[in-house]
Amino acid sequence: VKNLINSDMEIKKTSKSSKSSSKSNRSRRTGAFKSHHPRKSFEHQAKTVLKNRVMHRGIYLQVGDVISVIDSLDGECYFGQLRSIIEDDCLNRSGLLQWLIPLYDCPNAHLFDPQFFTLGPTEEVARDLDYMKFVCHAPLQFFNSSGTDVIGSDNVVVPVMTASH
């Protein structure tokens, strides 16, 4: 116990335990966090990126490639050309397609031969790459250079795709 004299000449008794108890009332972390002001956490913005080439199921797919899809309703095989490949933050990949329509003199519409197909309607909705099967590489302008006109979307049935594994 210590005796302290203040300006009024009064004697006050203090003990070490009273000093230690005032320190123990404070949290050890209080001093560490007092100098910082609370901040809002960073808000993550979801974003998509257009890619020219991606690895999908062990195969490099690139813009212009010919792919096939299977219609879940009739089981028919349809062909399309990748116009663009989209990848999001979670690495989900999808593609925009331009359908390839078989010409009238096509011997077998279920086997792809570029000379018997022409450009069809363009889709504006991206489809998951898991539903597409790689057929062959082709430049994006391959079917435009043949001199044939693009067939319009009149009377064209767009297939409903299922995953073909």
Summary of the structure (lengths in Angstrom):
residues: 165
radius of gyration: 35.0
end to end distance: 84.3
largest distance: 117.5
contacts: 361
relative contact order: 0.17
helix: 12%
strand: 38%
